[in-house]
Amino acid sequence: TESTSEDRMTLAGAGNALIAHDRIGPAVIDAFRARPLAGLEVVELRGGGLAILDVLRGQDALIVVDACAIGGSPGEQHEVELPEILAGPLPARGTSLHQIGPVEALHVAAELYPERMPRRVILLLVETEGLDEAGEALARDLITSRVAALAAEVLTRPAAPHEWHAAPDGAEGRNA
């Protein structure tokens, strides 16, 4: 969907609905398109992880849902927030099933477009290797519930002004 001035939060689903191990993002997006929440922009990331750069606009929160393959059990979920995402070097083998996934794209965005970074970024990742249809449906429902809870948390608070602080190394400012 197109963003509006009332959209304080973005839900972005990465993946491909036609590929079984990569459709968790689009499945969660479909759930929110069927039952939209006021203030929540819903977008499907197409064309790889760098598509995330197009949805960054300094909003209150960005939630990215994606499949991952980081060695967990099928259906296992991981929730990671921005400070942890950017804390270290890029992983040797990314968290995503994409060559350039959301983690790599967020590293790029933090360096090139710090003024466009949302105040809060949350990755909701699901281990999809070996996940059957019933497990996928359960994971989709659990992630959908978590997104709804995060949306309620963010959207019931007044919007905070965007504040910038100089980075320790003198580079561009970061979100407060």
N, C-alpha and C positions, 0 to 999 in steps of 0.2 A: 504494500500500500504506500501511498504518498504520505510523507510526514506532514503534520500540521503544527501550528504554534502550540497546540495543546498537548502534543505528543512529547512527554517528558522522559519516556522510556522506550527502548527499542528491543524487540525480540528478533534475533536473526538466526535462521536455521540453515546450517551448512549441510550439503550432501546432495544426493541424487536419488529421487524417489523410485527410479527404475532399477537400482542396484541394491539388493537385499541388505548387504552389510553397511550401506551408506545412507539409509533412508530415515534415520531417527530424526534428524533436523527437519526435513520436510514434513514428517508425520506430526511433529509438535506444532509446526506452523499451521498445518491444516486444522488442527484442533482449535487454535486461537482464531483462525479465520471463520470457523463455524460459530464461535462464541466470542466475539470481540470484547475487549475491555477498553473503556474510555481512557485515553492518555497513553495507550500502548500501541506503538507502531509495530507492525508485523511484516518482516521481509524475508524472502528466501534468497540466500546467497548463491548466486549462480556464477560460473566461470572461475571457480577456485577461490582460495582464501583471500586474495587481494581484493576481492569484491567488498570485503568488510570496510575498506577505506571509503567507499561511497556512502556508508551509513553513519560515519562519525561526524557529529555536529555539536559536540559539547553537551549532550543531553544528560539528564540526571543519572541514567543507568543504561547499560547495554548488556543484554544477556545473549550469549551465543551458545546454541545447542549443536553438538556435532558428535559424530561417531569417533571412536578412538581405538587404538591398538597399542596399549602400553603395558600389556602383560597381565591384566586382571582377568577375572572370571567373566564369562558371557553375561551381559546385563549389568555388570558392576558399574556404578556411577561415581564420577569424580566431580567435585565442585572446586574451582580454583578462581581466586580473585586477582585483580590486576597487580597488586604489589608482588605477589608470588610469581605471576606470569613473567614479569620483567626483572625479577630479582637476579637471575643468573644468565648465563649464556644460553643461546638457542640449544635445545636438545639435539644430540647427534642424530637421533631418529625421532622425528616430530611426534607430537601427540595425535595428530590428525591422520586420516587416511589419504589426505590430499598432499601433493608435493609441497605446496605452500598452503599451510592451514591457518586457522585463526591465530595461533600462538606466534607464528612467524610474521603474519600480517600486523599484529599488534606491536611487535618489536619495531617494525618499519614505521608504523603510524606514530609511536611514541617519539621516535627520532625526527621524523620529517614533518609531522603535523601535531605537535603537542597541544596547540590551541583547540584542536578539534576532538581531543580525547574526552570521552564521557567522564563524569565524576566517579562513576563506579562501573567496573567491567567484571562480569562474572561468566566464566566458561562452565557449562554443564556438559560433561563428556560421558558417553556411554560406550562401554566395551561391547562391540557388536560381533566380533569374531566368534563363530559358533552359536550365535543367538538364533533360536527358532522363532516362529511366528508368535507363539504364546508369550515367550519372553520379551519379544519386541513390543507387543501390545502392553505388557505390564510396565516395561521401561518407559514407553511413551506416556502412559498414564501417570507414573510417578514423576517424571520430568515435568509434565504439564501441571501437576499439582504444585511442584516446587516453584515453577515460574509464576503461577498464580499467587503463591505466598510472597514471593519477592516483589511482585507488582503491587500487592496490597501494602507492603512495607514502604516501598518507594513512593507510590502515588498518593498515599494518605498524608505524607509530610509536605509542608510548604516547599516550593522550589528554592534551592539555595543559590545565592549568587556565585558565579564562577570566579574563583580566586586563583591567582597564579603566583608561584614562588620561583625564584631563580634556582636552577639546578645547582648542586654543589660544585660541579666542574665549570660553572659559568656558561653552560649550554642554555638552550631555550628553557623557559619556565615549564613547570609541571602543574597538574591539577592539585588543588589543596584537598 
